[in-house]
Amino acid sequence: MPSMTQQKSLRTAPPDGGWGWMIVIGCFLVTVCTRAVTRCISIFFVEFQIYFGQDYSRTAWIHSIVDCATMLCAPLGSYVSNHVSCQMGIILGGLLASTGLILSSFATSLEYLYLTLGVLTGLGFALCYSPAIAMVGKYFNKRKALAYGIAMSGSGIGTFILAPVVQLLIEQFSWRGALLILGGFVANLCVCGALMRPINLKEHSSNEPKESNIPSSTCSPLSQECTHKSLCYCSQKEYSFLLKPNFIILAISFLFLAYGCSPPFVYLVPYALSVGVSHQQAAFLMSILGVIDIVGNITFGWLTDRRFLKKHRYICYLIAVAMDGLSCLFLPVLTCFQLLVPFSVTFGYFDGAYVALIPVVTGDVVGTASLSSALGVVFFLHAVPYLVSPPISGWLVDTTGNYTAAFLLSGFSMIFCAVLLAVAKLIQKIKRRELTLTVPATETKQEIWTNGDMSCPVTEECNHKEV
């Protein structure tokens, strides 16, 4: 039984404001310290390659491992957030990530960097990233896409500011000094964790079985008294979305999306340098990508919250992913700074657009109650593609002597992701239309509720209490 204090603190709906904006600011800073810093690791690429005398493929494993560890351990971040506290998870993650970057400044080999900059820093980022994003979804409903747009823009703003700063730090203090300073910067994740005030919401899930009277709060901190029955129920309920056909298709699409989106961030700077662009201009391309990423985050978030587009968020997401893939296909023919700027603008804008919509689209499929666990699974699915795509692209560069094959594979992977989701959506619409034509109205609603994501219709046999 929850305490009287907990019962009073239960809300019937997200506040859509108030302390929620502090949560947005906290999530914004988390994305700066995690995703923007991860992107800026590509600026160290040439420095690591020259210092350790290694090829593209072996050097690319550093970026791959930190991305993979971040996504692979995302379910761990969700578990700590759900069963201990979001605040504790993010503070612990900040300490681990900061330690990893500081230790990396003393690296004597690439293998050392694989462990410190890759595994340790990536694990720290994992404990911070998905819990912070899920917390935004708990505080917002009507303005959810806008809130996520602002929160996720930290990745773009961070890249815009950090890319030239990191390049300057490398020039002034070498790559060792730059990593040491980044380690101190990332320690600010501990402050972000302190902002994540927990909130308890009453759940009105139509899929919740009647026989259980277990309140949602018993699924949370371990400090509360939980019986074996309630723990089993909570675990089953927490991951019930894994069997939803819509989530399965979405999960498969994330594998192709994650493979395609990583190489452009890793190889944009090395590619620019290979076609004669200066170091400062190459770093500036990342800054442009970052600042336009912000515009994509916020404008797509704001637009898809408008009444005329709110029902079409899924389509907007598909368009953004497809446009990102298309821009990658043109990258191999862009051989000067003036031509690479439009690529940074296009890729950055649509990258920001779809990134802001990932938690929104996921939430639409699984519901707010399961969002934290679902995001953990979603980011987990990014792990393997993030791990293998940069080394595969590096191998293609080493084998062919140019970047064409690497960027084409990246672009087609993202386009396939969009096509897969579009075909699945089309098939779903056709089946629903056929069902409407062949089954009586009442039976149709019940059938859709049973096999889809719609709420149970309130009929004579199904009253509010049973829902």
Solvent accessible surface area in square Angstrom, and as a share of the most:
residue,aa,sasa,rsa
1,M,189,0.85
2,P,19,0.12
3,S,58,0.38
4,M,133,0.59
5,T,104,0.61
6,Q,45,0.20
7,Q,70,0.31
8,K,163,0.69
9,S,54,0.35
10,L,39,0.19
11,R,116,0.42
12,T,98,0.57
13,A,56,0.43
14,P,28,0.17
15,P,45,0.28
16,D,21,0.11
17,G,8,0.08
18,G,64,0.61
19,W,81,0.28
20,G,0,0.00
21,W,83,0.29
22,M,67,0.30
23,I,0,0.00
24,V,3,0.02
25,I,84,0.42
26,G,0,0.00
27,C,0,0.00
28,F,42,0.18
29,L,68,0.34
30,V,0,0.00
31,T,1,0.00
32,V,15,0.08
33,C,3,0.02
34,T,0,0.00
35,R,28,0.10
36,A,0,0.00
37,V,0,0.00
38,T,1,0.00
39,R,22,0.08
40,C,0,0.00
41,I,5,0.03
42,S,1,0.01
43,I,8,0.04
44,F,0,0.00
45,F,7,0.03
46,V,29,0.17
47,E,51,0.23
48,F,2,0.01
49,Q,34,0.15
50,I,131,0.66
51,Y,121,0.46
52,F,32,0.13
53,G,64,0.62
54,Q,59,0.26
55,D,66,0.34
56,Y,53,0.20
57,S,24,0.15
58,R,91,0.33
59,T,2,0.01
60,A,0,0.00
61,W,85,0.30
62,I,3,0.01
63,H,8,0.04
64,S,0,0.00
65,I,30,0.15
66,V,0,0.00
67,D,4,0.02
68,C,12,0.07
69,A,11,0.08
70,T,1,0.01
71,M,5,0.02
72,L,78,0.39
73,C,32,0.19
74,A,2,0.02
75,P,38,0.24
76,L,84,0.42
77,G,0,0.00
78,S,0,0.00
79,Y,108,0.41
80,V,22,0.13
81,S,16,0.10
82,N,25,0.13
83,H,18,0.08
84,V,65,0.37
85,S,37,0.24
86,C,8,0.05
87,Q,56,0.25
88,M,110,0.49
89,G,0,0.00
90,I,0,0.00
91,I,57,0.29
92,L,78,0.39
93,G,0,0.00
94,G,0,0.00
95,L,100,0.50
96,L,46,0.23
97,A,0,0.00
98,S,10,0.06
99,T,62,0.36
100,G,0,0.00
101,L,0,0.00
102,I,62,0.31
103,L,70,0.35
104,S,0,0.00
105,S,7,0.04
106,F,127,0.53
107,A,0,0.00
108,T,108,0.63
109,S,37,0.24
110,L,4,0.02
111,E,91,0.41
112,Y,71,0.27
113,L,0,0.00
114,Y,39,0.15
115,L,114,0.57
116,T,10,0.06
117,L,0,0.00
118,G,0,0.00
119,V,70,0.40
120,L,43,0.21
121,T,0,0.00
122,G,0,0.00
123,L,46,0.23
124,G,0,0.00
125,F,0,0.00
126,A,1,0.00
127,L,6,0.03
128,C,0,0.00
129,Y,11,0.04
130,S,0,0.00
131,P,2,0.01
132,A,0,0.00
133,I,0,0.00
134,A,2,0.02
135,M,9,0.04
136,V,0,0.00
137,G,0,0.00
138,K,57,0.24
139,Y,8,0.03
140,F,1,0.00
141,N,79,0.41
142,K,146,0.62
143,R,99,0.36
144,K,13,0.06
145,A,0,0.00
146,L,31,0.15
147,A,0,0.00
148,Y,0,0.00
149,G,0,0.00
150,I,55,0.28
151,A,0,0.00
152,M,5,0.02
153,S,2,0.01
154,G,0,0.00
155,S,6,0.04
156,G,0,0.00
157,I,48,0.24
158,G,2,0.02
159,T,0,0.00
160,F,78,0.33
161,I,93,0.47
162,L,16,0.08
163,A,0,0.00
164,P,50,0.32
165,V,61,0.35
166,V,0,0.00
167,Q,13,0.06
168,L,95,0.47
169,L,25,0.13
170,I,12,0.06
171,E,92,0.41
172,Q,121,0.54
173,F,117,0.49
174,S,56,0.36
175,W,12,0.04
176,R,71,0.26
177,G,15,0.15
178,A,0,0.00
179,L,0,0.00
180,L,85,0.43
181,I,78,0.39
182,L,3,0.02
183,G,0,0.00
184,G,44,0.42
185,F,67,0.28
186,V,0,0.00
187,A,39,0.30
188,N,70,0.36
189,L,0,0.00
190,C,28,0.17
191,V,93,0.53
192,C,1,0.01
193,G,0,0.00
194,A,64,0.49
195,L,35,0.18
196,M,0,0.00
197,R,119,0.44
198,P,90,0.56
199,I,27,0.14
200,N,47,0.24
201,L,32,0.16
202,K,92,0.39
203,E,59,0.26
204,H,147,0.65
205,S,41,0.27
206,S,23,0.15
207,N,95,0.49
208,E,45,0.20
209,P,59,0.37
210,K,133,0.56
211,E,138,0.62
212,S,16,0.10
213,N,144,0.74
214,I,28,0.14
215,P,47,0.30
216,S,26,0.17
217,S,6,0.04
218,T,12,0.07
219,C,30,0.18
220,S,35,0.23
221,P,41,0.26
222,L,105,0.52
223,S,106,0.68
224,Q,38,0.17
225,E,159,0.71
226,C,40,0.24
227,T,91,0.53
228,H,144,0.64
229,K,142,0.60
230,S,8,0.05
231,L,76,0.38
232,C,66,0.40
233,Y,26,0.10
234,C,4,0.03
235,S,63,0.41
236,Q,137,0.61
237,K,45,0.19
238,E,26,0.12
239,Y,69,0.26
240,S,61,0.40
241,F,3,0.01
242,L,72,0.36
243,L,150,0.75
244,K,41,0.18
245,P,80,0.50
246,N,40,0.20
247,F,4,0.02
248,I,76,0.39
249,I,54,0.27
250,L,2,0.01
251,A,13,0.10
252,I,77,0.39
253,S,0,0.00
254,F,0,0.00
255,L,69,0.34
256,F,76,0.32
257,L,1,0.00
258,A,0,0.00
259,Y,30,0.11
260,G,0,0.00
261,C,9,0.06
262,S,4,0.03
263,P,0,0.00
264,P,0,0.00
265,F,16,0.07
266,V,0,0.00
267,Y,0,0.00
268,L,0,0.00
269,V,9,0.05
270,P,4,0.03
271,Y,12,0.04
272,A,0,0.00
273,L,40,0.20
274,S,67,0.43
275,V,46,0.26
276,G,68,0.66
277,V,10,0.06
278,S,56,0.36
279,H,96,0.43
280,Q,90,0.40
281,Q,71,0.32
282,A,0,0.00
283,A,2,0.01
284,F,98,0.41
285,L,0,0.00
286,M,0,0.00
287,S,1,0.01
288,I,20,0.10
289,L,0,0.00
290,G,0,0.00
291,V,47,0.27
292,I,38,0.19
293,D,2,0.01
294,I,22,0.11
295,V,66,0.38
296,G,0,0.00
297,N,0,0.00
298,I,62,0.31
299,T,47,0.28
300,F,23,0.10
301,G,0,0.00
302,W,117,0.41
303,L,60,0.30
304,T,1,0.00
305,D,12,0.06
306,R,77,0.28
307,R,225,0.82
308,F,138,0.57
309,L,42,0.21
310,K,73,0.31
311,K,186,0.79
312,H,89,0.40
313,R,19,0.07
314,Y,43,0.16
315,I,72,0.36
316,C,15,0.09
317,Y,1,0.00
318,L,14,0.07
319,I,90,0.45
320,A,0,0.00
321,V,0,0.00
322,A,32,0.24
323,M,66,0.30
324,D,0,0.00
325,G,0,0.00
326,L,75,0.37
327,S,11,0.07
328,C,0,0.00
329,L,37,0.18
330,F,118,0.49
331,L,0,0.00
332,P,23,0.15
333,V,103,0.59
334,L,29,0.14
335,T,75,0.44
336,C,48,0.29
337,F,39,0.16
338,Q,129,0.57
339,L,81,0.40
340,L,0,0.00
341,V,40,0.23
342,P,72,0.45
343,F,6,0.03
344,S,0,0.00
345,V,57,0.33
346,T,46,0.27
347,F,0,0.00
348,G,0,0.00
349,Y,50,0.19
350,F,35,0.14
351,D,2,0.01
352,G,0,0.00
353,A,0,0.00
354,Y,4,0.02
355,V,28,0.16
356,A,0,0.00
357,L,0,0.00
358,I,11,0.05
359,P,1,0.01
360,V,0,0.00
361,V,4,0.02
362,T,0,0.00
363,G,5,0.05
364,D,86,0.45
365,V,17,0.10
366,V,14,0.08
367,G,30,0.29
368,T,47,0.27
369,A,66,0.51
370,S,16,0.10
371,L,2,0.01
372,S,6,0.04
373,S,3,0.02
374,A,0,0.00
375,L,0,0.00
376,G,0,0.00
377,V,22,0.13
378,V,0,0.00
379,F,9,0.04
380,F,88,0.37
381,L,38,0.19
382,H,7,0.03
383,A,0,0.00
384,V,90,0.51
385,P,9,0.06
386,Y,16,0.06
387,L,48,0.24
388,V,48,0.28
389,S,0,0.00
390,P,0,0.00
391,P,9,0.06
392,I,67,0.34
393,S,1,0.01
394,G,0,0.00
395,W,147,0.52
396,L,29,0.14
397,V,9,0.05
398,D,65,0.34
399,T,85,0.49
400,T,66,0.39
401,G,66,0.63
402,N,72,0.37
403,Y,14,0.05
404,T,53,0.31
405,A,34,0.27
406,A,2,0.02
407,F,0,0.00
408,L,62,0.31
409,L,78,0.39
410,S,0,0.00
411,G,0,0.00
412,F,115,0.48
413,S,12,0.08
414,M,0,0.00
415,I,43,0.22
416,F,95,0.40
417,C,0,0.00
418,A,7,0.06
419,V,75,0.43
420,L,46,0.23
421,L,1,0.00
422,A,45,0.35
423,V,73,0.42
424,A,18,0.14
425,K,60,0.25
426,L,107,0.53
427,I,85,0.43
428,Q,40,0.18
429,K,110,0.47
430,I,81,0.41
431,K,132,0.56
432,R,85,0.31
433,R,166,0.61
434,E,98,0.44
435,L,45,0.22
436,T,85,0.49
437,L,144,0.72
438,T,108,0.63
439,V,37,0.21
440,P,84,0.53
441,A,76,0.59
442,T,91,0.53
443,E,101,0.45
444,T,9,0.05
445,K,121,0.51
446,Q,76,0.34
447,E,74,0.33
448,I,27,0.13
449,W,63,0.22
450,T,89,0.52
451,N,92,0.47
452,G,26,0.25
453,D,50,0.26
454,M,101,0.45
455,S,83,0.53
456,C,11,0.07
457,P,30,0.19
458,V,86,0.50
459,T,46,0.27
460,E,171,0.77
461,E,139,0.63
462,C,24,0.14
463,N,78,0.40
464,H,145,0.65
465,K,184,0.78
466,E,66,0.30
467,V,48,0.27
